Amino acid sequence: MPTKGSSKRYAEIIFDLAQERQELEAWIPRLQALVEVLEIQEFRTFLESPHIHMDEKASVIQRILKE
């Protein structure tokens, strides 16, 4: 079963990248959108699924961040 810990890891990685690139201000709305999506159980299940390739997961996250 997916945990909030795994969702937190995804958010922390994205936060760290934005901070490292000194783009945190630009990323705040994207990070807020991602946090909202990560609160959805079905989305966390999708991210945790071993049957879904990491490329597909990354693609979905990228689409969310562009919105």
KAKAMO-V624472 format. One line per field, one symbol per residue. burial: 1 if it has 9 or more other C-alpha atoms within 8 Angstrom, else 0. Layout:
burial=???
This chain:
burial=0000011000100110011000110010011011100100001111010001000010001001100
